[in-house]
């Protein structure tokens, strides 16, 4: 049975329990405002130490500045998590970003990511947000997940997030 709970800074070491590996068959790219499919066909490995260190840093930064993390646990093992960023975005300052979202390979397509996203959306709404901002990796699995959970492509791309991840697919979820 999967248990969902708010995560704390002390649980940052649990992130290494996530198996983020996946086979990437298709990726998307934005061209002239349209999303096009490109064949990929490669394996994405799980964390390497540099990427894990970066994710841990982002996790801690958000929690220390008022963001929130939800973890999905199978017994004591972290099998999924999502982070709601603290920084308001958009011209109207009415958007909060889902900064990190991962579900371990063997736990995908079981509703765990959807439950995490719904919990983060509720929290964002309680904080006064009108939208969730998603800067998704360009993989078919990630984009399809967000779209199936109500995300739509946005032309109103956050410049700071675009500069960080220019290949990401930028989406909004109305709350």
C-alpha positions as CSV (number, residue, x, y, z in Angstrom):
1,X,0.0,0.0,0.0
2,X,1.3,3.4,-1.0
3,X,1.4,6.1,1.7
4,X,1.5,9.8,0.8
5,X,3.0,12.3,3.1
6,X,4.6,15.8,3.2
7,X,8.4,15.4,3.0
8,X,10.9,17.2,5.2
9,X,14.4,18.5,4.6
10,X,15.7,15.5,6.6
11,X,14.3,13.2,4.0
12,X,16.4,14.6,1.2
13,X,18.6,11.4,1.2
14,X,15.5,9.4,0.2
15,X,15.6,10.9,-3.3
16,X,18.4,8.4,-4.2
17,X,15.8,5.6,-3.8
18,X,13.9,6.8,-6.9
19,X,14.7,4.8,-10.1
20,X,14.3,7.5,-12.7
21,X,15.4,5.3,-15.6
22,X,13.2,4.8,-18.6
23,X,13.2,3.9,-22.3
24,X,12.6,7.1,-24.3
25,X,10.9,6.3,-27.6
26,X,9.8,9.8,-28.6
27,X,10.6,13.3,-27.6
28,X,8.8,16.5,-28.4
29,X,10.2,19.8,-29.7
30,X,8.5,23.1,-30.0
31,X,8.8,24.6,-33.5
32,X,7.0,27.8,-34.4
33,X,4.5,27.3,-31.5
34,X,3.7,23.7,-32.5
35,X,4.8,20.6,-30.7
36,X,6.4,18.0,-33.1
37,X,7.4,14.4,-32.4
38,X,10.9,13.2,-32.9
39,X,12.1,9.6,-32.7
40,X,14.5,8.9,-29.9
41,X,15.0,5.2,-29.0
42,X,17.4,5.4,-26.1
43,X,17.7,4.5,-22.4
44,X,17.8,7.2,-19.8
45,X,19.7,5.9,-16.8
46,X,18.9,6.4,-13.2
47,X,20.6,9.1,-11.2
48,X,24.3,9.7,-11.4
49,X,25.9,11.4,-8.4
50,X,26.0,14.8,-10.1
51,X,22.4,14.8,-11.1
52,X,21.3,13.4,-7.7
53,X,23.3,16.2,-6.0
54,X,21.5,18.8,-8.2
55,X,18.1,17.3,-7.4
56,X,18.8,17.3,-3.7
57,X,19.9,20.9,-3.9
58,X,16.7,21.9,-5.7
59,X,14.6,19.9,-3.2
60,X,16.2,21.6,-0.2
61,X,16.1,25.1,-1.8
62,X,12.3,24.8,-2.3
63,X,11.6,23.5,1.2
64,X,13.8,26.1,2.9
65,X,12.0,28.9,1.0
66,X,8.4,27.8,1.6
67,X,7.9,25.2,-1.1
68,X,6.5,21.8,-0.4
69,X,7.2,18.2,-1.3
70,X,4.9,15.2,-1.3
71,X,6.4,11.7,-1.2
72,X,4.8,8.4,-2.1
73,X,6.2,5.6,0.1
74,X,6.0,1.8,-0.3
75,X,6.8,0.8,3.3
76,X,9.9,2.9,4.0
77,X,11.0,3.2,0.4
78,X,10.4,6.5,-1.5
79,X,8.8,5.5,-4.9
80,X,7.6,8.9,-6.0
81,X,7.8,12.6,-5.1
82,X,6.8,16.0,-6.4
83,X,7.9,19.5,-5.3
84,X,5.8,22.6,-5.4
85,X,8.1,25.6,-5.9
86,X,7.9,28.6,-3.7
87,X,8.4,31.3,-6.3
88,X,5.3,33.0,-7.9
89,X,5.5,33.2,-11.7
90,X,3.6,34.8,-14.5
91,X,2.7,38.4,-15.3
92,X,-0.1,38.3,-12.7
93,X,2.1,36.4,-10.2
94,X,-0.7,33.8,-10.0
95,X,1.3,30.6,-10.9
96,X,3.3,28.1,-8.9
97,X,5.5,25.6,-10.5
98,X,5.8,21.9,-10.1
99,X,9.6,21.9,-9.9
100,X,10.4,18.2,-9.6
101,X,8.2,15.2,-10.2
102,X,9.5,11.6,-10.4
103,X,8.0,8.1,-9.9
104,X,10.2,5.1,-9.8
105,X,10.2,2.9,-13.0
106,X,8.4,-0.1,-11.4
107,X,5.7,2.1,-9.9
108,X,4.7,4.1,-13.0
109,X,1.2,4.0,-14.5
110,X,-0.4,3.1,-11.1
111,X,-1.8,6.6,-10.3
112,X,1.0,7.6,-8.0
113,X,2.1,10.6,-10.1
114,X,-1.5,11.7,-10.5
115,X,-2.1,11.6,-6.7
116,X,1.1,13.6,-6.1
117,X,0.1,16.2,-8.7
118,X,-3.4,16.5,-7.4
119,X,-2.1,17.0,-3.8
120,X,0.4,19.7,-5.1
121,X,-2.5,21.3,-7.1
122,X,-4.6,21.5,-4.0
123,X,-1.8,23.1,-2.0
124,X,-1.1,25.6,-4.8
125,X,-4.8,26.5,-4.9
126,X,-4.9,27.0,-1.1
127,X,-1.9,29.3,-1.4
128,X,-3.9,31.4,-3.9
129,X,-2.5,30.2,-7.2
130,X,-4.7,30.1,-10.3
131,X,-2.4,27.9,-12.3
132,X,0.3,25.3,-12.0
133,X,3.3,26.0,-14.3
134,X,4.9,22.9,-15.7
135,X,8.4,22.9,-17.4
136,X,8.4,19.3,-18.5
137,X,11.2,17.3,-19.9
138,X,10.5,16.7,-23.6
139,X,9.9,12.9,-23.3
140,X,6.6,11.5,-24.5
141,X,6.0,9.8,-21.1
142,X,6.4,13.1,-19.2
143,X,4.4,15.3,-21.6
144,X,1.7,12.7,-21.9
145,X,1.5,12.4,-18.1
146,X,1.0,16.1,-17.6
147,X,-1.4,16.4,-20.5
148,X,-3.5,13.5,-19.1
149,X,-3.6,15.5,-15.8
150,X,-5.1,18.7,-17.3
151,X,-2.0,20.5,-18.6
152,X,-2.1,22.5,-21.8
153,X,0.7,24.0,-23.8
154,X,1.3,27.6,-23.1
155,X,2.6,30.4,-25.3
156,X,3.2,32.4,-22.2
157,X,6.6,30.7,-21.4
158,X,8.4,31.8,-18.2
159,X,11.7,33.3,-19.5
160,X,13.8,32.2,-16.5
161,X,12.6,28.6,-16.8
162,X,13.0,28.6,-20.5
163,X,16.6,29.9,-20.1
164,X,17.4,27.0,-17.7
165,X,15.7,24.3,-19.8
166,X,15.2,25.5,-23.4
167,X,14.1,22.1,-24.7
168,X,11.4,21.6,-22.0
169,X,7.8,21.7,-23.0
170,X,6.0,24.5,-21.1
171,X,2.5,23.9,-19.9
172,X,-0.2,25.3,-17.6
173,X,-2.9,23.6,-15.5
174,X,-5.8,25.9,-14.5
175,X,-6.7,25.3,-10.9
